[in-house]
Amino acid sequence: MNVHILQHVPFEGIGSIEPWLLTRSARITTTRFFESWTLPDVSSLDLVIAMGGPMSVNDEATLPWLAPEKQFIREAIQQGVPVLGICLGAQLIASALGSRVYAGTQREIGWFDIEAVPHPGNAFTFPKTTPVFHWHGETFDLPPGAVHLARSAACEHQAFQIGTNVIGLQFHLETTPASAASIITHCRAELVPDTFVQSETTLLAAPPAAYAHINTLMADVLDYLV
């Protein structure tokens, strides 16, 4: 299985996705946009994973690599390659398919519940309610033809699916204690108290079971996609 990672900042890696890939003997390649814009031939891939980052998909004037990245994601979807977008990655999928990405009414940073949205057919199904790790200030309109999978009290569009091989997640299921500590270290200035912004102490107090739960959900999503 050839898997390509789209990474936007050094401190947001793939977390619990890595052991899932390694147990399947995946060949992992990565475009690190903070170092190079080099992208592979989409037709050579079995899975594309677009990770998060503190920038906006609307920052093409200052981050010109966003345009070729969106084109790459669009081509992957058109060619039927499974695509997973996480946080910024989900927003990139939405933007690549022509949907609007914009500031949410509230920032959402911390461990908050998502609620599954009932849907017809065989789309991925989340637990009725479950706590997950969030770190975002923007949201998006659902792409054309997308199935709405989850919402939260702070953000209506938390997850969506297109066909059987594209899933966008506004939240982070791949987060591990190490990756949570890393994003806090680099984005601590965003922890301004608000209704849906938890303190650093609260963020780091999550028990091992919380990470195990979301990492299991991450594996379920990946199993579904491939």
C-alpha positions as CSV (number, residue, x, y, z in Angstrom):
1,M,0.0,0.0,0.0
2,N,1.5,3.3,-1.1
3,V,0.4,6.1,1.3
4,H,1.3,9.8,0.8
5,I,1.1,12.3,3.7
6,L,0.5,16.0,3.2
7,Q,2.2,17.7,6.2
8,H,1.9,21.5,6.7
9,V,4.0,22.2,9.8
10,P,6.7,20.1,11.5
11,F,4.8,19.8,14.8
12,E,1.6,18.1,13.4
13,G,2.6,14.6,12.4
14,I,0.4,11.6,11.8
15,G,0.3,10.4,15.5
16,S,-1.5,7.1,15.9
17,I,-1.8,6.7,12.1
18,E,1.8,5.7,11.9
19,P,1.5,2.3,13.7
20,W,-1.6,1.5,11.8
21,L,0.3,2.0,8.5
22,L,3.4,0.1,9.7
23,T,1.4,-2.9,10.7
24,R,0.1,-3.0,7.1
25,S,3.7,-2.7,5.7
26,A,2.7,0.6,4.0
27,R,5.2,2.5,2.0
28,I,4.9,6.0,3.4
29,T,6.0,9.1,1.6
30,T,5.5,12.7,2.7
31,T,5.3,16.1,1.2
32,R,6.5,18.6,3.8
33,F,5.2,21.9,2.4
34,F,7.4,23.8,4.9
35,E,10.4,22.3,3.0
36,S,9.3,21.4,-0.5
37,W,6.2,21.4,-2.8
38,T,7.2,18.1,-4.5
39,L,4.1,15.9,-5.0
40,P,4.0,12.4,-6.4
41,D,1.9,11.0,-9.3
42,V,-1.6,10.5,-7.9
43,S,-2.1,7.3,-9.9
44,S,0.7,5.6,-7.9
45,L,-1.1,6.0,-4.6
46,D,-3.5,3.9,-2.5
47,L,-4.2,6.5,0.1
48,V,-3.7,10.2,0.6
49,I,-3.8,11.8,4.1
50,A,-3.9,15.6,4.5
51,M,-3.0,16.7,8.0
52,G,-3.7,19.8,10.0
53,G,-1.9,23.1,10.5
54,P,-2.5,26.6,11.9
55,M,-2.8,28.3,8.5
56,S,-6.0,28.9,6.5
57,V,-6.9,27.3,3.1
58,N,-7.6,30.9,2.0
59,D,-3.9,32.0,2.5
60,E,-2.9,31.2,-1.1
61,A,-1.4,34.7,-1.5
62,T,1.1,34.1,1.2
63,L,1.3,30.3,1.0
64,P,1.4,29.6,-2.8
65,W,1.8,25.9,-2.3
66,L,-1.9,25.7,-1.3
67,A,-3.1,25.9,-4.9
68,P,-1.1,22.9,-6.1
69,E,-2.0,21.0,-3.0
70,K,-5.7,21.6,-3.6
71,Q,-5.3,20.5,-7.2
72,F,-3.5,17.3,-6.0
73,I,-6.3,16.5,-3.6
74,R,-8.9,17.2,-6.3
75,E,-7.1,14.9,-8.8
76,A,-6.9,12.1,-6.1
77,I,-10.6,12.3,-5.5
78,Q,-11.4,12.3,-9.2
79,Q,-9.2,9.3,-9.8
80,G,-10.9,7.3,-6.9
81,V,-7.9,7.3,-4.6
82,P,-9.0,7.2,-0.9
83,V,-8.4,10.5,0.8
84,L,-8.5,11.4,4.5
85,G,-8.5,15.0,5.6
86,I,-7.9,16.0,9.2
87,C,-8.7,19.5,10.5
88,L,-7.0,21.7,7.9
89,G,-7.0,18.6,5.7
90,A,-10.8,18.4,5.8
91,Q,-11.0,22.1,5.0
92,L,-8.6,21.6,2.0
93,I,-10.9,18.9,0.6
94,A,-13.9,21.2,1.0
95,S,-12.0,24.1,-0.7
96,A,-10.6,21.8,-3.5
97,L,-14.2,20.9,-4.3
98,G,-15.4,24.4,-4.4
99,S,-16.9,24.9,-1.0
100,R,-16.4,27.9,1.3
101,V,-14.0,27.8,4.2
102,Y,-14.4,30.6,6.8
103,A,-14.1,31.5,10.4
104,G,-16.3,29.6,12.8
105,T,-18.6,31.4,15.2
106,Q,-16.4,30.0,18.0
107,R,-12.9,28.5,18.3
108,E,-13.0,24.9,19.5
109,I,-9.8,23.7,21.3
110,G,-9.9,20.8,23.7
111,W,-11.8,17.6,24.5
112,F,-15.4,18.0,23.5
113,D,-18.2,15.7,22.3
114,I,-19.2,15.2,18.8
115,E,-22.6,13.9,17.9
116,A,-23.2,11.4,15.1
117,V,-25.6,12.7,12.3
118,P,-28.1,10.0,11.2
119,H,-27.6,9.2,7.5
120,P,-28.9,6.7,5.0
121,G,-26.8,4.0,3.3
122,N,-23.5,2.6,4.2
123,A,-21.5,5.7,5.2
124,F,-19.1,5.6,8.1
125,T,-21.0,5.8,11.4
126,F,-19.6,7.5,14.6
127,P,-20.8,6.7,18.1
128,K,-23.9,8.5,19.0
129,T,-21.8,10.9,21.2
130,T,-18.2,10.7,21.9
131,P,-15.4,13.0,23.2
132,V,-12.6,13.8,20.7
133,F,-9.7,16.2,20.5
134,H,-10.3,19.5,18.7
135,W,-8.1,22.4,17.7
136,H,-9.6,24.7,15.1
137,G,-11.0,28.1,14.5
138,E,-12.4,27.8,10.9
139,T,-15.2,25.7,9.5
140,F,-16.5,24.9,6.0
141,D,-19.7,24.4,3.9
142,L,-20.2,20.7,3.0
143,P,-18.8,19.8,-0.4
144,P,-21.3,19.0,-3.1
145,G,-22.7,15.4,-2.6
146,A,-21.1,15.0,0.8
147,V,-22.9,13.1,3.6
148,H,-22.8,14.9,6.9
149,L,-21.4,12.5,9.5
150,A,-21.0,14.5,12.8
151,R,-21.6,17.8,14.5
152,S,-20.7,19.4,17.8
153,A,-22.2,22.1,20.0
154,A,-19.5,24.6,18.7
155,C,-19.4,23.5,15.1
156,E,-22.1,22.0,12.8
157,H,-19.9,20.4,10.2
158,Q,-17.5,18.2,12.1
159,A,-17.2,15.3,9.6
160,F,-18.3,14.4,6.1
161,Q,-17.9,11.7,3.6
162,I,-18.0,11.7,-0.2
163,G,-18.7,8.4,-2.0
164,T,-17.0,5.5,-0.1
165,N,-13.4,6.7,-0.3
166,V,-13.2,10.4,1.0
167,I,-13.6,11.4,4.6
168,G,-13.0,14.8,6.2
169,L,-12.7,15.2,9.9
170,Q,-12.6,18.6,11.6
171,F,-11.3,17.0,14.8
172,H,-8.1,15.0,15.6
173,L,-8.5,11.2,16.2
174,E,-4.8,10.6,15.6
175,T,-3.7,12.6,18.6
176,T,-1.4,11.0,21.1
177,P,0.0,12.4,24.4
178,A,3.2,13.4,22.6
179,S,1.4,15.1,19.7
180,A,-1.0,16.9,22.0
181,A,2.0,18.3,23.9
182,S,3.7,19.3,20.7
183,I,0.7,21.3,19.3
184,I,0.3,23.0,22.7
185,T,4.0,24.0,22.8
186,H,3.8,25.6,19.4
187,C,0.2,27.0,19.5
188,R,0.0,28.0,23.2
189,A,-1.0,31.6,22.3
190,E,-4.3,30.3,21.0
191,L,-5.4,29.1,24.4
192,V,-7.3,32.2,25.2
193,P,-10.2,31.2,27.6
194,D,-13.5,30.9,25.9
195,T,-16.6,28.7,26.0
196,F,-15.0,26.0,23.9
197,V,-11.3,26.6,24.6
198,Q,-9.9,24.5,27.5
199,S,-6.8,25.4,29.5
200,E,-3.4,23.8,28.9
201,T,-3.8,22.0,32.2
202,T,-7.2,20.5,31.2
203,L,-5.9,19.5,27.8
204,L,-3.0,17.6,29.2
205,A,-5.0,16.0,32.0
206,A,-6.8,13.7,29.6
207,P,-6.3,10.1,30.7
208,P,-4.6,7.4,28.6
209,A,-8.1,5.9,27.9
210,A,-9.2,9.1,26.1
211,Y,-6.3,8.8,23.7
212,A,-6.9,5.0,23.3
213,H,-10.5,5.7,22.4
214,I,-9.9,8.3,19.7
215,N,-7.0,6.3,18.3
216,T,-9.3,3.2,18.0
217,L,-11.8,5.4,16.1
218,M,-9.0,6.6,13.9
219,A,-8.1,3.0,13.0
220,D,-11.8,2.4,12.3
221,V,-12.0,5.3,9.8
222,L,-8.8,4.1,8.1
223,D,-10.1,0.5,7.9
224,Y,-13.3,1.8,6.3
225,L,-11.4,3.9,3.7
226,V,-9.1,1.2,2.5
